[in-house]
Protein backbone atom coordinates (compact mmCIF):
# COMPACT_ATOMS: atom_id res chain seq x y z
CA UNK A 1 0.00 0.00 0.00
CA UNK A 2 2.96 2.30 0.43
CA UNK A 3 3.34 1.77 -3.28
CA UNK A 4 -0.06 3.21 -3.90
CA UNK A 5 0.42 6.34 -1.83
CA UNK A 6 3.72 7.17 -3.48
CA UNK A 7 2.88 6.17 -7.03
CA UNK A 8 -0.42 8.00 -7.42
CA UNK A 9 1.05 11.43 -6.54
CA UNK A 10 3.88 10.84 -8.98
CA UNK A 11 1.41 9.97 -11.72
CA UNK A 12 -0.48 13.11 -10.82
CA UNK A 13 2.65 15.13 -11.12
CA UNK A 14 3.51 13.73 -14.52
CA UNK A 15 -0.06 14.22 -15.71
CA UNK A 16 0.47 17.92 -15.16
CA UNK A 17 2.84 17.82 -18.13
CA UNK A 18 0.04 16.39 -20.26
CA UNK A 19 -2.27 19.15 -19.09
CA UNK A 20 0.29 21.87 -19.65
CA UNK A 21 0.95 20.63 -23.15
CA UNK A 22 -2.80 20.47 -23.70
CA UNK A 23 -3.47 24.08 -22.68
CA UNK A 24 -0.44 25.54 -24.43
CA UNK A 25 -1.40 23.73 -27.62
CA UNK A 26 -4.94 25.10 -27.45
CA UNK A 27 -3.77 28.60 -26.60
CA UNK A 28 -1.65 28.89 -29.74
CA UNK A 29 -3.31 26.53 -32.20
CA UNK A 30 -6.81 27.98 -31.91
CA UNK A 31 -5.82 31.40 -33.31
CA UNK A 32 -3.13 29.99 -35.62
CA UNK A 33 -5.73 27.68 -37.12
CA UNK A 34 -7.80 30.71 -38.08
CA UNK A 35 -4.90 32.21 -40.00
CA UNK A 36 -4.35 28.91 -41.78
CA UNK A 37 -8.05 28.71 -42.59
CA UNK A 38 -7.95 32.19 -44.16
CA UNK A 39 -4.84 31.15 -46.05
CA UNK A 40 -6.50 28.11 -47.54
CA UNK A 41 -9.53 30.22 -48.51
CA UNK A 42 -7.40 32.98 -50.02
CA UNK A 43 -8.43 34.22 -53.43
CA UNK A 44 -4.74 34.63 -54.19
CA UNK A 45 -4.17 31.16 -55.59
CA UNK A 46 -0.50 30.62 -54.65
CA UNK A 47 -1.30 31.32 -51.00
CA UNK A 48 -4.26 28.94 -51.03
CA UNK A 49 -2.20 26.30 -52.78
CA UNK A 50 0.77 26.62 -50.41
CA UNK A 51 -1.46 26.53 -47.35
CA UNK A 52 -3.37 23.50 -48.57
CA UNK A 53 -0.13 21.66 -49.32
CA UNK A 54 1.14 22.46 -45.84
CA UNK A 55 -2.09 21.22 -44.25
CA UNK A 56 -1.90 18.08 -46.36
CA UNK A 57 1.64 17.34 -45.15
CA UNK A 58 0.83 17.97 -41.50
CA UNK A 59 -2.41 16.00 -41.55
CA UNK A 60 -0.86 13.33 -43.72
CA UNK A 61 2.03 12.40 -41.43
CA UNK A 62 1.99 11.06 -37.88
CA UNK A 63 2.12 13.61 -35.10
CA UNK A 64 4.69 11.41 -33.39
CA UNK A 65 7.00 11.78 -36.37
CA UNK A 66 6.46 15.53 -36.42
CA UNK A 67 7.45 15.76 -32.77
CA UNK A 68 10.66 13.88 -33.52
CA UNK A 69 11.49 15.96 -36.58
CA UNK A 70 10.85 19.28 -34.87
CA UNK A 71 12.96 18.27 -31.90
CA UNK A 72 15.92 16.84 -33.79
CA UNK A 73 15.93 18.74 -37.09
CA UNK A 74 17.54 21.97 -35.82
CA UNK A 75 20.51 20.03 -34.45
CA UNK A 76 20.87 17.88 -37.55
CA UNK A 77 20.65 20.91 -39.82
CA UNK A 78 23.17 22.80 -37.72
CA UNK A 79 20.69 25.52 -36.87
CA UNK A 80 21.79 25.96 -33.30
CA UNK A 81 19.43 25.23 -30.42
CA UNK A 82 16.18 27.08 -31.01
CA UNK A 83 14.43 25.03 -28.34
CA UNK A 84 16.96 25.80 -25.62
CA UNK A 85 18.51 22.96 -23.66
CA UNK A 86 17.56 20.22 -21.22
CA UNK A 87 14.06 18.99 -20.50
CA UNK A 88 12.50 22.39 -21.20
CA UNK A 89 13.86 22.15 -24.76
CA UNK A 90 12.03 18.87 -25.20
CA UNK A 91 8.84 20.36 -23.92
CA UNK A 92 9.13 23.45 -26.12
CA UNK A 93 9.76 21.33 -29.21
CA UNK A 94 6.79 19.11 -28.42
CA UNK A 95 4.57 22.16 -27.90
CA UNK A 96 5.61 23.63 -31.24
CA UNK A 97 4.88 20.35 -33.01
CA UNK A 98 1.50 20.02 -31.32
CA UNK A 99 0.53 23.62 -32.07
CA UNK A 100 1.31 23.25 -35.77
CA UNK A 101 -0.42 19.90 -36.02
CA UNK A 102 -3.58 20.95 -34.23
CA UNK A 103 -3.75 24.34 -35.96
CA UNK A 104 -3.98 22.46 -39.25
CA UNK A 105 -6.83 20.28 -38.04
CA UNK A 106 -8.63 23.29 -36.54
CA UNK A 107 -8.14 25.25 -39.76
CA UNK A 108 -10.13 22.68 -41.69
CA UNK A 109 -12.92 22.75 -39.13
CA UNK A 110 -12.94 26.55 -39.25
CA UNK A 111 -12.98 26.53 -43.04
CA UNK A 112 -15.96 24.21 -43.12
CA UNK A 113 -17.75 26.37 -40.56
CA UNK A 114 -17.03 29.64 -42.33
CA UNK A 115 -17.96 28.34 -45.76
CA UNK A 116 -21.14 26.88 -44.33
CA UNK A 117 -22.49 30.29 -43.33
CA UNK A 118 -25.04 31.42 -45.93
CA UNK A 119 -23.68 34.08 -48.27
CA UNK A 120 -26.71 36.19 -47.46
CA UNK A 121 -25.39 36.86 -43.96
CA UNK A 122 -22.26 38.50 -45.34
CA UNK A 123 -24.24 40.38 -47.98
CA UNK A 124 -26.69 41.66 -45.39
CA UNK A 125 -23.73 43.07 -43.48
CA UNK A 126 -22.28 44.58 -46.64
CA UNK A 127 -25.42 46.43 -47.66
CA UNK A 128 -25.62 47.80 -44.12
CA UNK A 129 -22.22 49.39 -44.66
CA UNK A 130 -20.23 47.13 -42.37
CA UNK A 131 -16.52 46.53 -42.90
CA UNK A 132 -15.15 43.06 -43.57
CA UNK A 133 -13.87 42.91 -40.01
CA UNK A 134 -17.20 43.97 -38.55
CA UNK A 135 -18.99 41.37 -40.64
CA UNK A 136 -16.61 38.66 -39.51
CA UNK A 137 -16.58 39.49 -35.81
CA UNK A 138 -20.16 40.78 -35.39
CA UNK A 139 -22.07 38.62 -37.83
CA UNK A 140 -20.39 35.38 -38.82
CA UNK A 141 -18.05 34.45 -35.97
CA UNK A 142 -20.61 33.38 -33.39
CA UNK A 143 -22.55 31.45 -36.02
CA UNK A 144 -19.33 29.71 -37.04
CA UNK A 145 -18.55 28.85 -33.41
CA UNK A 146 -21.99 27.37 -32.92
CA UNK A 147 -21.65 25.30 -36.06
CA UNK A 148 -18.19 23.94 -35.35
CA UNK A 149 -18.57 23.27 -31.64
CA UNK A 150 -19.29 19.51 -31.93
CA UNK A 151 -16.34 18.96 -34.28
CA UNK A 152 -14.10 21.07 -32.08
CA UNK A 153 -15.00 19.17 -28.95
CA UNK A 154 -14.03 15.95 -30.73
CA UNK A 155 -10.69 17.38 -31.73
CA UNK A 156 -9.98 18.81 -28.29
CA UNK A 157 -10.71 15.46 -26.67
CA UNK A 158 -8.33 13.77 -29.08
CA UNK A 159 -5.70 16.33 -28.14
CA UNK A 160 -5.87 15.32 -24.47
CA UNK A 161 -4.94 11.76 -25.34
CA UNK A 162 -2.40 12.77 -27.99
CA UNK A 163 -0.33 14.60 -25.37
CA UNK A 164 1.04 11.18 -24.42
CA UNK A 165 2.86 11.06 -27.74
CA UNK A 166 5.34 13.54 -26.26
CA UNK A 167 7.06 10.60 -24.56
CA UNK A 168 8.71 9.82 -27.91
CA UNK A 169 11.23 12.55 -27.09
CA UNK A 170 11.49 11.44 -23.47
CA UNK A 171 9.04 13.88 -21.97
CA UNK A 172 8.02 12.21 -18.76
CA UNK A 173 4.30 12.50 -19.17
CA UNK A 174 1.95 10.16 -17.35
CA UNK A 175 2.21 7.06 -19.54
CA UNK A 176 5.98 7.20 -19.68
CA UNK A 177 6.01 7.55 -15.92
CA UNK A 178 3.73 4.56 -15.51
CA UNK A 179 5.82 2.49 -17.88
CA UNK A 180 8.76 2.90 -15.55
CA UNK A 181 6.75 1.01 -12.94
CA UNK A 182 5.81 -1.59 -15.52
CA UNK A 183 9.50 -2.17 -16.08
CA UNK A 184 9.77 -2.83 -12.34
CA UNK A 185 7.01 -5.41 -12.60
CA UNK A 186 4.08 -3.26 -11.52
CA UNK A 187 1.33 -3.18 -14.14
CA UNK A 188 -1.49 -1.37 -12.30
CA UNK A 189 -0.01 2.15 -12.54
CA UNK A 190 -0.14 1.95 -16.33
CA UNK A 191 -3.74 0.78 -16.24
CA UNK A 192 -4.68 3.50 -13.80
CA UNK A 193 -3.53 6.27 -16.15
CA UNK A 194 -6.77 5.70 -18.04
CA UNK A 195 -8.64 7.11 -15.06
CA UNK A 196 -6.71 10.37 -15.27
CA UNK A 197 -7.64 10.79 -18.92
CA UNK A 198 -11.24 9.80 -18.30
CA UNK A 199 -11.60 12.30 -15.49
CA UNK A 200 -10.06 15.19 -17.39
CA UNK A 201 -12.02 14.47 -20.55
CA UNK A 202 -15.14 14.13 -18.43
CA UNK A 203 -14.66 17.72 -17.26
CA UNK A 204 -14.09 18.92 -20.82
CA UNK A 205 -17.20 17.10 -22.01
CA UNK A 206 -19.28 18.87 -19.38
CA UNK A 207 -17.78 22.24 -20.34
CA UNK A 208 -18.45 21.71 -24.04
CA UNK A 209 -21.97 20.61 -23.23
CA UNK A 210 -22.52 23.83 -21.29
CA UNK A 211 -21.12 25.93 -24.10
CA UNK A 212 -23.40 24.25 -26.61
CA UNK A 213 -26.33 24.89 -24.35
CA UNK A 214 -25.32 28.51 -23.98
CA UNK A 215 -25.46 28.94 -27.76
CA UNK A 216 -28.83 27.23 -27.92
CA UNK A 217 -30.62 30.56 -27.62
CA UNK A 218 -30.42 31.12 -31.36
CA UNK A 219 -30.68 28.94 -34.41
CA UNK A 220 -28.40 29.22 -37.39
CA UNK A 221 -30.87 29.81 -40.17
CA UNK B 1 -34.26 66.21 -61.10
CA UNK B 2 -33.85 62.46 -60.97
CA UNK B 3 -32.68 61.04 -57.64
CA UNK B 4 -31.30 57.93 -59.29
CA UNK B 5 -29.82 57.69 -62.73
CA UNK B 6 -28.76 54.35 -64.15
CA UNK B 7 -26.93 54.55 -67.45
CA UNK B 8 -26.22 51.65 -69.79
CA UNK B 9 -25.46 49.02 -67.18
CA UNK B 10 -24.07 45.79 -68.58
CA UNK B 11 -23.15 42.69 -66.65
CA UNK B 12 -22.08 39.23 -67.75
CA UNK B 13 -21.39 36.10 -65.76
CA UNK B 14 -18.93 34.16 -67.90
CA UNK B 15 -20.50 33.90 -71.33
CA UNK B 16 -23.98 34.78 -70.11
CA UNK B 17 -25.01 38.38 -70.51
CA UNK B 18 -27.37 39.07 -67.62
CA UNK B 19 -27.79 42.83 -68.04
CA UNK B 20 -27.59 44.26 -71.53
CA UNK B 21 -27.68 48.02 -71.42
CA UNK B 22 -30.08 48.99 -68.67
CA UNK B 23 -30.87 52.69 -68.36
CA UNK B 24 -33.56 54.37 -66.34
CA UNK B 25 -34.12 57.23 -63.95
CA UNK B 26 -36.12 57.42 -60.77
CA UNK B 27 -37.44 60.57 -59.13
CA UNK B 28 -37.50 61.14 -55.42
CA UNK B 29 -40.55 59.75 -53.66
CA UNK B 30 -41.50 57.39 -56.47
CA UNK B 31 -41.97 53.64 -56.30
CA UNK B 32 -40.63 51.63 -59.20
CA UNK B 33 -41.68 48.03 -59.71
CA UNK B 34 -39.51 45.76 -61.82
CA UNK B 35 -41.26 42.72 -63.24
CA UNK B 36 -40.10 39.94 -65.52
CA UNK B 37 -39.54 36.22 -65.55
CA UNK B 38 -36.81 34.50 -63.55
CA UNK B 39 -33.44 35.00 -65.15
CA UNK B 40 -34.40 38.28 -66.76
CA UNK B 41 -31.77 40.12 -64.72
CA UNK B 42 -33.98 41.91 -62.18
CA UNK B 43 -32.14 40.68 -59.12
CA UNK B 44 -28.73 41.28 -60.68
CA UNK B 45 -29.77 44.86 -61.39
CA UNK B 46 -30.63 45.41 -57.72
CA UNK B 47 -27.37 43.78 -56.67
CA UNK B 48 -25.45 46.13 -58.97
CA UNK B 49 -27.15 49.14 -57.36
CA UNK B 50 -26.13 47.84 -53.94
CA UNK B 51 -22.55 47.12 -55.02
CA UNK B 52 -22.93 43.39 -54.46
CA UNK B 53 -22.09 42.91 -58.13
CA UNK B 54 -19.81 45.07 -60.21
CA UNK B 55 -21.23 46.05 -63.59
CA UNK B 56 -18.93 45.54 -66.57
CA UNK B 57 -20.11 48.77 -68.13
CA UNK B 58 -22.24 51.74 -67.26
CA UNK B 59 -22.69 54.42 -64.64
CA UNK B 60 -24.81 54.92 -61.55
CA UNK B 61 -25.59 58.38 -60.19
CA UNK B 62 -27.49 59.42 -57.10
CA UNK B 63 -28.35 63.10 -56.66
CA UNK B 64 -25.99 63.81 -59.56
CA UNK B 65 -23.10 62.27 -57.65
CA UNK B 66 -21.29 59.68 -59.74
CA UNK B 67 -21.30 56.58 -57.53
CA UNK B 68 -20.07 54.12 -60.07
CA UNK B 69 -18.46 54.31 -63.45
CA UNK B 70 -17.16 51.09 -64.97
CA UNK B 71 -14.58 53.16 -66.88
CA UNK B 72 -13.30 54.93 -63.80
CA UNK B 73 -11.43 52.84 -61.23
CA UNK B 74 -11.49 55.77 -58.81
CA UNK B 75 -15.22 55.24 -58.32
CA UNK B 76 -14.65 51.61 -57.35
CA UNK B 77 -12.45 51.95 -54.30
CA UNK B 78 -13.43 49.54 -51.57
CA UNK B 79 -13.30 52.22 -48.86
CA UNK B 80 -15.72 54.48 -50.76
CA UNK B 81 -18.04 51.67 -51.72
CA UNK B 82 -19.06 51.22 -48.11
CA UNK B 83 -20.17 54.84 -47.88
CA UNK B 84 -21.86 54.74 -51.29
CA UNK B 85 -23.80 51.64 -50.38
CA UNK B 86 -25.58 53.61 -47.70
CA UNK B 87 -27.44 55.52 -50.42
CA UNK B 88 -29.33 52.28 -50.91
CA UNK B 89 -31.04 49.82 -48.64
CA UNK B 90 -31.72 46.25 -49.71
CA UNK B 91 -34.36 43.87 -48.45
CA UNK B 92 -33.52 40.31 -49.43
CA UNK B 93 -35.82 37.56 -50.55
CA UNK B 94 -34.46 35.34 -47.75
CA UNK B 95 -34.58 38.13 -45.08
CA UNK B 96 -30.99 37.40 -43.97
CA UNK B 97 -31.55 38.56 -40.42
CA UNK B 98 -28.67 37.97 -38.03
CA UNK B 99 -29.85 34.94 -36.03
CA UNK B 100 -27.77 35.57 -32.90
CA UNK B 101 -29.20 39.03 -32.29
CA UNK B 102 -32.57 40.13 -31.00
CA UNK B 103 -34.98 41.92 -33.28
CA UNK B 104 -33.96 45.27 -31.79
CA UNK B 105 -30.25 44.55 -32.14
CA UNK B 106 -30.72 43.50 -35.75
CA UNK B 107 -32.11 46.96 -36.42
CA UNK B 108 -29.57 48.93 -34.37
CA UNK B 109 -26.33 47.01 -35.00
CA UNK B 110 -25.15 48.71 -38.19
CA UNK B 111 -26.00 52.17 -36.90
CA UNK B 112 -24.16 51.56 -33.65
CA UNK B 113 -21.10 50.31 -35.51
CA UNK B 114 -21.07 53.39 -37.72
CA UNK B 115 -21.41 55.58 -34.66
CA UNK B 116 -18.53 53.86 -32.91
CA UNK B 117 -16.38 54.22 -35.99
CA UNK B 118 -16.86 57.95 -36.01
CA UNK B 119 -15.36 57.72 -32.56
CA UNK B 120 -17.59 60.20 -30.85
CA UNK B 121 -16.94 58.94 -27.36
CA UNK B 122 -18.71 61.81 -25.61
CA UNK B 123 -21.95 61.75 -27.49
CA UNK B 124 -22.09 57.95 -27.50
CA UNK B 125 -24.70 57.49 -24.80
CA UNK B 126 -27.11 60.03 -26.21
CA UNK B 127 -26.62 58.92 -29.82
CA UNK B 128 -26.91 55.28 -28.84
CA UNK B 129 -30.18 56.08 -27.12
CA UNK B 130 -31.38 57.87 -30.22
CA UNK B 131 -30.56 54.85 -32.40
CA UNK B 132 -32.51 52.64 -30.01
CA UNK B 133 -35.50 54.98 -29.96
CA UNK B 134 -35.57 55.24 -33.73
CA UNK B 135 -35.34 51.47 -34.03
CA UNK B 136 -38.27 51.01 -31.66
CA UNK B 137 -40.30 53.53 -33.62
CA UNK B 138 -39.49 51.74 -36.88
CA UNK B 139 -40.47 48.39 -35.40
CA UNK B 140 -43.73 49.91 -34.18
CA UNK B 141 -44.33 51.22 -37.67
CA UNK B 142 -43.81 47.66 -38.95
CA UNK B 143 -46.37 46.38 -36.45
CA UNK B 144 -43.74 44.61 -34.38
CA UNK B 145 -44.15 46.28 -31.01
CA UNK B 146 -43.49 43.73 -28.31
CA UNK B 147 -41.13 41.68 -30.50
CA UNK B 148 -38.00 43.74 -29.76
CA UNK B 149 -36.49 41.06 -27.54
CA UNK B 150 -37.37 38.07 -29.73
CA UNK B 151 -34.82 36.20 -31.82
CA UNK B 152 -35.34 35.72 -35.56
CA UNK B 153 -36.07 31.99 -35.31
CA UNK B 154 -38.97 32.76 -32.98
CA UNK B 155 -40.71 34.86 -35.65
CA UNK B 156 -42.80 33.95 -38.67
CA UNK B 157 -41.43 34.64 -42.12
CA UNK B 158 -43.62 37.69 -42.50
CA UNK B 159 -42.42 39.10 -39.19
CA UNK B 160 -38.81 38.41 -40.10
CA UNK B 161 -39.20 40.24 -43.37
CA UNK B 162 -40.72 43.23 -41.59
CA UNK B 163 -37.75 43.28 -39.22
CA UNK B 164 -35.49 43.21 -42.28
CA UNK B 165 -37.35 46.22 -43.69
CA UNK B 166 -36.93 48.08 -40.39
CA UNK B 167 -33.24 47.17 -40.39
CA UNK B 168 -32.79 48.59 -43.88
CA UNK B 169 -34.74 51.76 -43.02
CA UNK B 170 -32.73 52.36 -39.84
CA UNK B 171 -29.78 53.63 -41.87
CA UNK B 172 -32.06 56.10 -43.69
CA UNK B 173 -31.25 55.07 -47.25
CA UNK B 174 -32.25 57.41 -50.04
CA UNK B 175 -33.54 54.49 -52.07
CA UNK B 176 -34.89 51.25 -50.63
CA UNK B 177 -34.65 48.16 -52.82
CA UNK B 178 -36.74 45.03 -52.41
CA UNK B 179 -35.68 41.78 -54.02
CA UNK B 180 -38.84 39.70 -54.28
CA UNK B 181 -39.67 40.41 -50.64
CA UNK B 182 -42.57 37.98 -50.50
CA UNK B 183 -41.29 35.11 -52.62
CA UNK B 184 -40.00 33.12 -49.65
CA UNK B 185 -43.23 33.56 -47.71
CA UNK B 186 -46.28 31.38 -47.36
CA UNK B 187 -49.18 32.96 -49.26
CA UNK B 188 -51.03 33.91 -46.08
CA UNK B 189 -48.01 35.92 -44.91
CA UNK B 190 -47.40 37.99 -48.02
CA UNK B 191 -50.20 40.42 -47.15
CA UNK B 192 -48.57 41.78 -44.01
CA UNK B 193 -45.32 42.51 -45.82
CA UNK B 194 -47.02 44.08 -48.82
CA UNK B 195 -49.06 46.28 -46.48
CA UNK B 196 -45.85 47.61 -44.98
CA UNK B 197 -44.35 48.32 -48.39
CA UNK B 198 -47.57 50.02 -49.41
CA UNK B 199 -47.46 52.25 -46.33
CA UNK B 200 -43.89 53.22 -47.21
CA UNK B 201 -45.03 54.16 -50.70
CA UNK B 202 -47.74 56.33 -49.17
CA UNK B 203 -45.02 58.07 -47.14
CA UNK B 204 -43.19 58.75 -50.39
CA UNK B 205 -40.20 56.55 -49.71
CA UNK B 206 -38.23 56.15 -52.92
CA UNK B 207 -38.32 52.45 -53.71
CA UNK B 208 -37.37 49.87 -56.29
CA UNK B 209 -39.37 46.70 -55.90
CA UNK B 210 -38.57 43.52 -57.79
CA UNK B 211 -41.73 41.49 -57.51
CA UNK B 212 -43.92 38.79 -58.94
CA UNK B 213 -47.01 40.25 -57.29
CA UNK B 214 -48.64 41.87 -60.31
CA UNK B 215 -51.69 43.17 -58.51
CA UNK B 216 -49.45 44.74 -55.90
CA UNK B 217 -47.19 46.32 -58.51
CA UNK B 218 -50.20 47.75 -60.28
CA UNK B 219 -51.62 49.26 -57.09
CA UNK B 220 -48.50 50.55 -55.41
CA UNK B 221 -45.94 51.40 -58.07
CA UNK B 222 -45.79 54.76 -59.78
CA UNK B 223 -43.79 53.21 -62.54
CA UNK B 224 -43.20 49.73 -63.88
CA UNK B 225 -40.32 48.27 -65.82
CA UNK B 226 -40.70 44.96 -67.59
CA UNK B 227 -37.40 43.22 -68.14
CA UNK B 228 -36.59 40.32 -70.39
CA UNK B 229 -33.19 38.79 -71.21
CA UNK B 230 -31.31 41.59 -69.51
CA UNK B 231 -33.07 44.41 -71.32
CA UNK B 232 -35.88 46.78 -70.51
CA UNK B 233 -38.68 45.83 -72.85
CA UNK B 234 -41.32 48.21 -71.64
CA UNK B 235 -41.48 51.01 -69.14
CA UNK B 236 -44.21 53.32 -67.96
CA UNK B 237 -47.05 53.76 -65.49
CA UNK B 238 -48.65 50.52 -64.30
CA UNK B 239 -51.91 51.39 -66.08
CA UNK B 240 -50.09 50.96 -69.36
CA UNK B 241 -47.36 48.36 -68.69
CA UNK B 242 -49.44 45.96 -66.65
CA UNK B 243 -52.99 46.76 -67.66
CA UNK B 244 -52.40 47.66 -71.24
CA UNK B 245 -48.99 46.50 -72.49
CA UNK B 246 -47.78 47.60 -75.89
CA UNK B 247 -45.12 44.95 -76.39
CA UNK B 248 -45.86 41.39 -77.37
CA UNK B 249 -43.30 40.00 -74.91
CA UNK B 250 -44.89 41.88 -72.01
CA UNK B 251 -48.27 40.51 -72.99
CA UNK B 252 -46.94 36.96 -73.14
CA UNK B 253 -45.35 37.33 -69.74
CA UNK B 254 -48.47 38.76 -68.14
CA UNK B 255 -50.69 36.15 -69.79
CA UNK B 256 -48.55 33.38 -68.38
CA UNK B 257 -48.79 35.08 -65.06
CA UNK B 258 -52.53 35.38 -64.90
CA UNK B 259 -52.93 31.77 -66.01
CA UNK B 260 -50.58 30.68 -63.21
CA UNK B 261 -52.43 32.77 -60.67
Interface residues (C-beta under 8 A of the other chain):
Chain A: X118 X120 X121 X123 X124 X125 X126 X127 X128 X129 X130 X131 X134 X138 X139 X142 X143 X146 X217 X218 X219 X220 X221
Chain B: X50 X51 X52 X82 X83 X85 X86 X88 X89 X90 X92 X94 X96 X97 X98 X99 X100 X109 X110 X113 X114 X151 X152 X153 X167 X168 X171
